[in-house]
């Protein structure tokens, strides 16, 4: 599962970079993909926590940071609609 999470994280970084440089007409589609990949990342991290492959403290720290990033992505999406 670690390889899958690494791949999703890499996709998120690539999509964020692409969206930053995209024309406004293309940006919404890219940010939607970014948001979907980000949701997938959160989902897989939650699975790791549920199967006890990620301890509570690390999961809590990650969750706080992911919540902030999620709000940023949501704001970006909202500004493009």
N, C-alpha and C positions, 0 to 999 in steps of 0.2 A: 504494500500500500504506500510505502514511502516513495517509491518511484513515481506512482500516480500523483501524489501530492507535489512532488518536485516538478513534474510536467505541468500541472495546473498552475503552480506558482510562476513558472517560467512564462506560460501563456499570459498570465495576468500582467506581468511586467511588460511583455511585448505589446499587449493590447493597450496598456496605459500609455506607453511611448507612442504607439501608432495614433492613438486618439489625440494626443497632445499636438501632433504635427498634421493631423488630417484637416481637410477643408471642412467647413461647417456642414456642408451637405452630406458628407460621409461620416461625420463624427458621431451622430446619434446611433447608427448601427454598430459602430465599434464599441461605444460605451455600453450598449445593451449586451454585447458579447462579453465585455469586461465584467459587467454585473453578474451575468450568469456563471462565469468561471469563478468569480469571487464567492458566490453562493455554493458552488460545488466544493471549493476549498474548505469553507466553513463546515459543510456537511461531512466531508471525509475526516476532518480534524475531530469533529464530534464523535464519529464512529471510533476513532482511535482512543478517545477518552472513555467511551462506553465499554470498550473491550479491555480497558485498563492498560493500554499501551502508552498512554500519556497520563502523567500524574495530575492530580487536582490542581496543584499550584501552577504548574506550567500551562495547563488548560485555561485557568482563570486569567493568567497574564496574557496569553494569546487572545482570549475572548475580548478582553478590554481593548486591546490594540485593534483587533478586527472590527469591533463595533465602531471605533472612530473612523477607520478606513471605509467601512460600509456607509457611514453617514456622508463621507466625502464623495463617494461614488454616486450615492443617491442624490446628493445636491447637484452633481455634474449632470446626471440624467435629467433632473427637474429643470435645470437651466437650458437644456437643449430642446425641451418640448414646447 
